Structure formats: C-alpha cells, structure tokens
C-alpha cells in the first residue's frame, strides 16, 4: 500500500465509514457433518476491505517530521476488525436461518467471546465460517471461525478484495474464533448499575472542554512513539468508522494505585449506520448489508478494542521501552436490549452526554490485573444518557522491550 500524505493523516480526511470498513461478501454455503451423522449448513462470508493497522499511518507523518527512528509496525491487523466482523457474520447467518415465527421479535447480539490464535495479516481478506451451536429459539448461539488465504490477495491494490479469486485461494489455519449469542428484547423488572455514572463521577474533567476539543485517540498509544513524532498526539489518523477523543486523565491518575486508575475515551459515529436490519440479501456486487442494532453493537466492540493493552504499557512504566502487545481473548457483553445500543449520528461539535447531547459515547477503562506478561483491560461503555450499556473484558500479552519471556519461538505468530 502506498503511503498516505502526511496532511491526510493529520486531518483524518478519507476515513472509511464503519459499514464500508466492515463490509462482507457472501460465499457459497458448505455442508458439514453433524453429531447425528447428518449435515448442517455452514454459512460463509469474506471481508472486502483492508484491515486498519495500529500506527501504520504514522510512517508518513514521521517522514514528514523527519522522525527517522519510527518504523512501520508491519502487516499485523487490528484485532478489533476480525472480532467485530465475526459478530456481524454471525448476525447475518442468524438472520438467514431465523424461524419466520420469531421475526417479529427484536433479537440482537448478546455476547461475543473471541479468541485470537494467530496474528492477522492486512494483505489478504478474512474468510468466515459460521455454524449454529444451539437451537434454543430464545437463546441461539453461533460458532464463527476466521481464516485467511495462505498467500496475499489477488488484488493488485491490496484492497477491495475480489471474492471469486481470493475465496478460491488455499486457506491458512484458524486465526480467530468466536462464540456469539443472541437474545430477544426483554422487559426490565429491576435496573441496578454502578451509580453515579462515569459522566457524573468525572464531570469536572469531562466538563472542562467540549468533546471534540480533546486530542484524538492516538494512532498508537505508546508514549515513546508519540514523543518521537512531532504532531502525533494531535493527528486524527485513519481509524475507520468512529471519531475517538482521549480525555487527559493524568491529574486524576497521579499517585493512584494501578487498579484505581482510569482512562476515558469519547467516541461518535463518523457516518450514520443504516437502520435496516442486516440480512443476507446482497447489495451491489454481492455485498451484505451492514445495518441495524447489531451493526451498532459491533461498532462499540470495535472501538473498545483500541489501545487498551497499549495503555497498560504506559501505566506499567515502559512506554519508552515498549516490547509487544497482542490480544488473547476478548469478551463483550451487552447488558441492554439491542435497540438501546444504537448510536445517534451528529457532528463533532455536539455537546457531551449525560444531561447534554446524545451523540458522544464514553468508554471508562481500567486495568485490574497485570501479571505473567499479560494484562486485563476492563472497559464499561456508557451511553450519552449515562446508561451502562456494555462491558469489555480483554486479556492480552503485554511485554517490555527485549524482555526474555522464556516462552519460545512459537509465540511469534501473534503480534
């Protein structure tokens, strides 16, 4: 891929909307043997667009600023892409198989539990296979596996992957797997949550400026990188789908124990998501519809994966001696009805939430445990109205530079 102009990286012009970045092409179904000796349908989909790479766009900015020490992170894919796209693939498969008698019910993604077994690559698509795990009409669950072709895409541009050619390539090992469950909308009999909300608990800092006046969430939130490239902290970057702003929590975190520190990130949609519920019907040249509440849930999960493990490195004191980070497992649980996770679209000048506007959402992230070269990212998703909508719980590798892990060479398959 050609380097982007540095000015484009500074302004973020040309960032893809979420539905384009996550777009999928349906592939022919497979029939696999089931436990009763019969056959079951396995739905298949392929990603259409190149995956975003953490920090990749900073290469052109570093060249423009003559920060010669910065190197591209390589071809490692952003894990939030395969994670969120797996949820969308499961949603498409579920809609295609849904009992006609239940189509009046508002089903939505309930949980996504994902496991990263190999590092994803950005020069080839992901191929998803989705199979039904449980037939419970009110609590269906699906298994999603993701693999990539064993060689780079046939697309000369390294993007807009051609389904007919790339889907025919031999596939490599499973790089990601997920269990995805669905629930219908329910009636709330008891509503209990932490109070006050993060909007209220951190009202002083959140109210000190408008959301868009905070610096953009960094393309790669590692202190050593941001200090080495002038302008990196203010560069919008090319992260797709969402406008994300990082709140300055240094004063709050100063002197606090590791587990009591907090990081806050405000985010909003870059473009509205279609309201039509996703189906398997094609749009254009076989593109699946990415729409409805499940698309919003996938967007929340996509945003929640950003920079969490990297922030642990800074809090651990090796932001200037950062070695590596990689997700191992990631769980995302939606606590509300799917419709309550839908994000209103509005411009960046909108007011903050919880009494104010309805555009900006809030991530409240903490790091309750770091040990054995791994760390936990615990993130609560707060709606603009102060509702705790979802929770992320992620475990991943986090290492200081040149640390001897003693684990061996096999781990190099991960980032």
RODO-969209 format. One line per 8 residues: their letters; for each residue x negated, y negated, z of C-alpha. Coordinates in nm, 4 decimals, m for minus. Example, Ala and Ser with C-alpha at 12.3 -4.5 7.8 and 13.67 -1.06 7.14 Angstrom:
BEGIN
AS) m1.2300,0.4500,0.7800 | m1.3670,0.1060,0.7140
***
This chain:
BEGIN
XXXXXXXX) 0.0000,0.0000,0.0000 | m0.1230,m0.3485,m0.0884 | m0.1984,m0.5888,0.1950 | 0.0748,m0.8401,0.2685 | m0.0046,m1.2120,0.2535 | m0.1052,m1.3407,0.5958 | 0.1655,m1.6078,0.5860 | 0.4316,m1.3418,0.5353
XXXXXXXX) 0.3029,m1.1618,0.8445 | 0.3173,m1.4880,1.0417 | 0.6779,m1.5619,0.9423 | 0.8192,m1.2109,0.9019 | 0.9746,m1.3005,0.5684 | 1.0989,m0.9930,0.3821 | 1.1587,m0.7659,0.6812 | 1.3961,m0.4837,0.5927
XXXXXXXX) 1.7428,m0.4711,0.7491 | 1.7993,m0.1657,0.9646 | 2.0312,0.0129,0.7223 | 1.7714,m0.0131,0.4446 | 1.4751,0.0949,0.6589 | 1.6747,0.3964,0.7851 | 1.8394,0.4897,0.4537 | 1.8741,0.8598,0.3744
XXXXXXXX) 1.9352,1.0670,0.0632 | 2.1437,1.3871,0.0949 | 1.9734,1.7035,m0.0294 | 2.1381,2.0358,m0.1210 | 2.2551,2.2341,0.1815 | 2.0834,2.5521,0.2954 | 2.2477,2.8613,0.4377 | 2.0666,3.0168,0.7341
XXXXXXXX) 2.1412,3.3416,0.9153 | 2.3274,3.3020,1.2431 | 2.3199,3.5187,1.5558 | 2.6142,3.7260,1.4316 | 2.4456,3.8249,1.1074 | 2.6467,3.5781,0.9057 | 2.5426,3.2494,0.7532 | 2.5665,2.8904,0.8741
XXXXXXXX) 2.5282,2.5708,0.6761 | 2.2190,2.3594,0.7369 | 2.2599,2.0009,0.6205 | 1.9509,1.8384,0.4688 | 1.8518,1.4749,0.4200 | 1.5408,1.2857,0.3106 | 1.4197,0.9400,0.4118 | 1.3985,0.6822,0.1337
XXXXXXXX) 1.1691,0.4097,0.2664 | 0.8154,0.3909,0.4011 | 0.7780,0.4013,0.7789 | 0.6536,0.0972,0.9670 | 0.3087,0.1427,1.1248 | 0.2289,m0.0197,1.4596 | m0.0179,m0.3018,1.3934 | m0.0656,m0.2270,1.0242
XXXXXXXX) 0.0329,m0.5777,0.9111 | m0.2284,m0.7354,1.1382 | m0.5013,m0.6305,0.8931 | m0.4200,m0.9155,0.6543 | m0.3861,m1.1596,0.9433 | m0.7241,m1.0509,1.0809 | m0.8839,m1.1011,0.7390 | m0.7325,m1.4475,0.7077
XXXXXXXX) m0.8531,m1.5385,1.0579 | m1.1913,m1.3702,0.9968 | m1.1461,m1.1353,1.2894 | m1.3667,m0.8723,1.1315 | m1.3590,m0.6249,1.4221 | m0.9961,m0.5280,1.3677 | m0.9314,m0.2065,1.1786 | m0.6100,m0.0626,1.0423
XXXXXXXX) m0.4541,0.1967,1.2757 | m0.4382,0.4338,0.9764 | m0.1391,0.6276,0.8484 | 0.0289,0.7096,1.1801 | 0.4040,0.6473,1.1581 | 0.6046,0.4569,1.4185 | 0.7732,0.7286,1.6243 | 1.0966,0.5333,1.6651
XXXXXXXX) 1.1631,0.5845,1.2938 | 1.1853,0.9644,1.2890 | 1.3591,0.9570,1.6276 | 1.6365,0.7189,1.5240 | 1.6704,0.8639,1.1757 | 1.7181,1.2090,1.3281 | 2.0123,1.0721,1.5241 | 2.1582,0.9275,1.2058
XXXXXXXX) 2.1082,1.2562,1.0183 | 2.2908,1.4379,1.2989 | 2.5707,1.1817,1.2801 | 2.6074,1.2347,0.9052 | 2.6145,1.6138,0.9490 | 2.8675,1.5896,1.2299 | 3.0993,1.3634,1.0288 | 3.0799,1.6007,0.7336
XXXXXXXX) 3.1774,1.9007,0.9500 | 3.4265,1.7298,1.1801 | 3.7615,1.9008,1.2277 | 4.0264,1.6942,1.0451 | 4.2407,1.7094,1.3579 | 3.9755,1.5198,1.5550 | 3.9041,1.2453,1.3057 | 4.1354,1.0065,1.4871
XXXXXXXX) 3.9123,1.0233,1.7947 | 3.6235,0.7796,1.8305 | 3.3286,1.0161,1.8602 | 2.9806,0.8721,1.8909 | 2.6239,0.9679,1.9762 | 2.5991,1.0542,2.3447 | 2.2328,1.1591,2.3810 | 1.9223,1.2085,2.1692
XXXXXXXX) 1.6448,1.4215,2.3206 | 1.3398,1.4213,2.0953 | 1.0022,1.5997,2.0938 | 0.7035,1.4823,1.8909 | 0.4853,1.7764,1.7894 | 0.2774,1.6274,1.5049 | 0.1822,1.2753,1.4057 | 0.3981,1.1454,1.1211
XXXXXXXX) 0.2416,1.0017,0.8049 | 0.3561,0.6968,0.6124 | 0.2617,0.8023,0.2589 | 0.5430,1.0587,0.2314 | 0.9083,1.0973,0.3365 | 1.0645,1.2873,0.6234 | 1.2884,1.5824,0.5362 | 1.5561,1.6557,0.7978
XXXXXXXX) 1.7419,1.9813,0.8536 | 2.0488,1.9628,1.0776 | 2.2316,2.2633,1.2211 | 2.5171,2.2925,1.4679 | 2.4206,2.4255,1.8118 | 2.7520,2.4249,1.9950 | 3.1029,2.4428,1.8566 | 3.2759,2.2742,2.1532
XXXXXXXX) 3.5185,2.0382,1.9832 | 3.4830,1.7695,2.2528 | 3.1080,1.8053,2.3107 | 2.9346,1.9117,1.9886 | 2.5571,1.9213,1.9715 | 2.3138,1.9500,1.6827 | 1.9539,2.0561,1.6311 | 1.7511,1.8336,1.3999
XXXXXXXX) 1.4052,1.9250,1.2726 | 1.1883,1.6889,1.0711 | 0.9063,1.7895,0.8387 | 0.7028,1.6087,0.5759 | 0.5639,1.7226,0.2423 | 0.2143,1.8672,0.2668 | 0.0934,1.6052,0.0188 | 0.1612,1.2377,m0.0440
XXXXXXXX) 0.4759,1.1203,m0.2209 | 0.5004,1.1277,m0.5967 | 0.5961,0.7586,m0.5781 | 0.3058,0.5507,m0.7071 | 0.4146,0.2642,m0.4799 | 0.4193,0.4830,m0.1689 | 0.7786,0.3736,m0.1033 | 1.1303,0.4261,m0.2456
XXXXXXXX) 1.0679,0.7994,m0.2373 | 1.2231,0.9914,m0.5307 | 1.4422,1.2662,m0.3885 | 1.4233,1.5089,m0.6793 | 1.0432,1.5092,m0.6957 | 0.9478,1.4691,m0.3303 | 1.2032,1.7157,m0.1930 | 1.0531,1.9815,m0.4197
XXXXXXXX) 0.7074,1.9463,m0.2639 | 0.5898,2.2148,m0.0172 | 0.6646,2.1109,0.3394 | 0.4243,2.0953,0.6314 | 0.5013,2.2007,0.9903 | 0.7811,2.0578,1.2033 | 0.6552,1.7209,1.3251 | 0.9620,1.6257,1.5288
XXXXXXXX) 1.2683,1.7991,1.6679 | 1.5740,1.6638,1.8468 | 1.8891,1.7721,2.0245 | 2.1737,1.5293,1.9556 | 2.5086,1.5406,2.1347 | 2.8379,1.3617,2.0659 | 3.1297,1.2593,2.2860 | 3.4707,1.1063,2.2184
XXXXXXXX) 3.5649,0.7719,2.3708 | 3.6836,0.8134,2.7300 | 3.8873,0.6243,2.9871 | 3.6805,0.4634,3.2658 | 3.8097,0.5558,3.6113 | 3.5016,0.4435,3.8053 | 3.2443,0.1886,3.6895 | 2.9272,0.1886,3.9004
XXXXXXXX) 2.5913,0.0419,3.7974 | 2.2957,m0.1464,3.9374 | 2.4030,m0.4961,4.0339 | 2.3303,m0.7684,3.9651 | 2.2337,m0.7070,3.6029 | 1.8863,m0.7834,3.4700 | 2.0317,m1.1011,3.3200 | 2.1150,m1.2210,3.6734
XXXXXXXX) 1.8106,m1.0826,3.8542 | 1.5748,m1.2527,3.6099 | 1.7932,m1.5550,3.5408 | 1.5200,m1.8030,3.6353 | 1.2726,m1.6839,3.3745 | 1.5333,m1.5975,3.1098 | 1.6952,m1.9379,3.1511 | 1.3669,m2.1258,3.1173
XXXXXXXX) 1.3981,m2.1297,2.7376 | 1.6218,m2.0110,2.4584 | 1.5690,m1.6520,2.3376 | 1.4110,m1.7491,2.0052 | 1.1586,m1.9735,2.1828 | 0.9788,m1.6750,2.3369 | 0.6879,m1.5341,2.1378 | 0.7749,m1.2472,1.9023
XXXXXXXX) 0.7244,m0.8980,2.0400 | 0.3655,m0.8251,1.9318 | 0.2998,m0.6042,1.6312 | 0.0713,m0.4097,1.8638 | 0.0949,m0.4997,2.2325 | m0.2664,m0.4385,2.3323 | m0.4479,m0.7300,2.4957 | m0.7791,m0.6601,2.3255
XXXXXXXX) m0.6197,m0.6712,1.9797 | m0.4125,m0.9820,2.0480 | m0.7106,m1.1685,2.1923 | m0.9287,m1.0742,1.8943 | m0.6943,m1.2080,1.6229 | m0.6031,m1.5762,1.6479 | m0.2316,m1.6213,1.5939 | m0.1437,m1.2559,1.6542
XXXXXXXX) 0.0680,m1.3358,1.9592 | 0.2873,m1.5717,1.7586 | 0.3071,m1.3659,1.4395 | 0.6566,m1.2338,1.3738 | 0.5223,m0.9336,1.1811 | 0.7193,m0.6923,0.9648 | 0.9026,m0.4761,1.2210 | 1.2280,m0.3763,1.0456
XXXXXXXX) 1.5845,m0.4185,1.1498 | 1.5586,m0.6283,1.4628 | 1.4283,m0.9651,1.5782 | 1.2498,m0.8949,1.9090 | 1.1144,m1.1518,2.1573 | 0.8938,m1.0720,2.4553 | 0.9576,m1.2637,2.7779 | 0.6474,m1.3783,2.9682
XXXXXXXX) 0.6625,m1.1801,3.2922 | 0.3053,m1.2403,3.4105 | 0.4068,m1.4606,3.7029 | 0.6673,m1.2098,3.8215 | 0.4338,m0.9107,3.7898 | 0.1327,m1.0724,3.9579 | 0.0453,m0.8842,4.2763 | 0.3262,m0.6313,4.2445
XXXXXXXX) 0.2648,m0.2543,4.2570 | 0.2603,m0.0815,3.9196 | 0.6054,0.0746,3.9594 | 0.7680,m0.2571,4.0559 | 0.6503,m0.4495,3.7511 | 0.8943,m0.5292,3.4741 | 0.8748,m0.6201,3.1066 | 1.1704,m0.7899,2.9397
XXXXXXXX) 1.2355,m0.7967,2.5650 | 1.5250,m0.9780,2.3971 | 1.6461,m0.8479,2.0620 | 1.9138,m0.9004,1.7977 | 2.0025,m0.7602,1.4560 | 1.8233,m0.9097,1.1552 | 2.1327,m0.8468,0.9429 | 2.4834,m0.7207,1.0171
XXXXXXXX) 2.5403,m0.3459,1.0063 | 2.8396,m0.2268,0.8010 | 3.1390,m0.1410,1.0143 | 3.2472,0.1601,0.8072 | 3.1779,0.4867,0.9881 | 2.8923,0.6819,0.8290 | 2.9992,0.9665,0.6032 | 2.8140,1.1962,0.3704
XXXXXXXX) 2.9538,1.0262,0.0630 | 2.6800,0.8748,m0.1468 | 2.6256,0.5089,m0.2233 | 2.4428,0.4155,m0.5390 | 2.1930,0.6863,m0.6308 | 2.2831,0.9357,m0.3628 | 2.2172,0.7083,m0.0647 | 2.4037,0.7952,0.2555
XXXXXXXX) 2.5973,0.5237,0.4335 | 2.4209,0.3950,0.7471 | 2.7049,0.2301,0.9338 | 2.9442,0.2422,1.2264 | 2.8718,0.2606,1.6019 | 2.6181,0.5428,1.5622 | 2.4035,0.3143,1.3470 | 2.4016,0.0593,1.6300
XXXXXXXX) 2.3063,0.3268,1.8832 | 2.0215,0.4365,1.6560 | 1.9076,0.0741,1.6298 | 1.8966,0.0422,2.0105 | 1.6869,0.3608,2.0298 | 1.4611,0.2344,1.7506 | 1.3942,m0.0897,1.9377 | 1.3441,0.0804,2.2760
XXXXXXXX) 1.0507,0.2852,2.1458 | 0.8499,m0.0237,2.0563 | 0.5292,m0.0986,2.2504 | 0.6324,0.0796,2.5714 | 0.3303,0.3074,2.6014 | 0.1007,0.0271,2.4850 | 0.2204,m0.1982,2.7673 | 0.1244,0.0733,3.0163
XXXXXXXX) m0.2345,0.0371,2.8941 | m0.2384,m0.3328,2.9751 | m0.0860,m0.2779,3.3197 | m0.3361,0.0015,3.3836 | m0.6213,m0.2418,3.3204 | m0.7603,m0.1125,2.9926 | m0.6017,m0.3436,2.7414 | m0.9550,m0.4263,2.6265
XXXXXXXX) m1.0671,m0.0625,2.6301 | m0.7594,0.0982,2.4802 | m0.8065,0.4518,2.3519 | m0.4834,0.6051,2.2272 | m0.1119,0.6358,2.2873 | 0.1412,0.8813,2.1489 | 0.4961,0.9797,2.2385 | 0.5508,1.3371,2.3524
XXXXXXXX) 0.9168,1.3369,2.4494 | 1.1849,1.0710,2.4396 | 1.5413,1.0808,2.5742 | 1.8057,0.8198,2.5038 | 2.1377,0.8368,2.6897 | 2.4404,0.6219,2.6049 | 2.6482,0.5516,2.9170 | 2.9440,0.3799,2.7485
XXXXXXXX) 3.1821,0.4540,2.4647 | 3.0034,0.4244,2.1321 | 3.2023,0.1151,2.0321 | 3.0624,m0.0677,2.3354 | 2.7086,m0.0321,2.1951 | 2.7948,m0.2271,1.8796 | 2.5876,m0.5434,1.8360 | 2.7433,m0.8663,1.7153
XXXXXXXX) 2.5410,m1.0388,1.4474 | 2.4378,m1.4006,1.4858 | 2.1442,m1.6280,1.4130 | 1.8322,m1.6650,1.6242 | 1.9485,m1.9943,1.7802 | 2.2278,m1.8196,1.9716 | 2.2381,m1.8565,2.3497 | 2.1192,m1.5858,2.5862
XXXXXXXX) 2.3696,m1.3316,2.7148 | 2.5473,m1.2678,3.0472 | 2.7678,m1.5775,3.0535 | 2.6264,m1.7286,2.7342 | 2.6094,m1.5828,2.3841 | 2.6926,m1.2377,2.2523 | 2.4026,m1.1893,2.0077 | 2.0906,m1.1194,2.2150
XXXXXXXX) 2.0495,m0.7864,2.3968 | 1.7981,m0.7214,2.6743 | 1.5515,m0.4405,2.7440 | 1.4347,m0.4059,3.1050 | 1.1312,m0.1767,3.1086 | 0.9368,m0.0300,3.3995 | 0.6647,0.2308,3.4355 | 0.7443,0.4560,3.7338
XXXXXXXX) 0.4683,0.7166,3.6875 | 0.1248,0.7366,3.5252 | m0.0926,1.0460,3.5773 | m0.2924,1.3134,3.3927 | m0.3389,1.0953,3.0849 | 0.0356,1.0431,3.0480 | 0.2805,0.7698,3.1380 | 0.6558,0.7243,3.1741
XXXXXXXX) 0.8460,0.4419,3.0056 | 1.1837,0.3788,3.1700 | 1.3993,0.1253,2.9869 | 1.7507,0.0007,3.0598 | 1.9476,m0.1535,2.7728 | 2.1677,m0.4426,2.8857 | 2.4417,m0.5874,2.6665 | 2.4829,m0.9656,2.6300
XXXXXXXX) 2.7676,m0.9392,2.8833 | 2.5485,m0.7721,3.1450 | 2.6640,m0.4125,3.0933 | 2.4094,m0.1324,3.1345 | 2.4786,0.0385,2.8009 | 2.1981,0.2942,2.7638 | 1.8749,0.4234,2.9151 | 1.5483,0.5344,2.7561
XXXXXXXX) 1.3153,0.7778,2.9348 | 0.9929,0.8491,2.7490 | 0.6803,1.0467,2.8345 | 0.3648,0.9996,2.6318 | m0.0121,1.0144,2.6084 | m0.1951,0.7045,2.7281 | m0.5753,0.7021,2.7361 | m0.8659,0.4676,2.7933
XXXXXXXX) m1.1176,0.4350,2.5100 | m1.3826,0.7087,2.4979 | m1.2283,0.8918,2.7933 | m1.3187,1.2606,2.7988 | m0.9842,1.4368,2.8172 | m1.1115,1.7918,2.8159 | m0.8061,1.8965,2.6140 | m0.9871,1.9769,2.2923
XXXXXXX) m0.9581,1.9115,1.9227 | m0.6040,2.0353,1.8642 | m0.4550,1.7194,2.0143 | m0.5844,1.5129,1.7216 | m0.2626,1.5940,1.5364 | m0.0986,1.3256,1.7483 | m0.1658,0.9513,1.7260
***
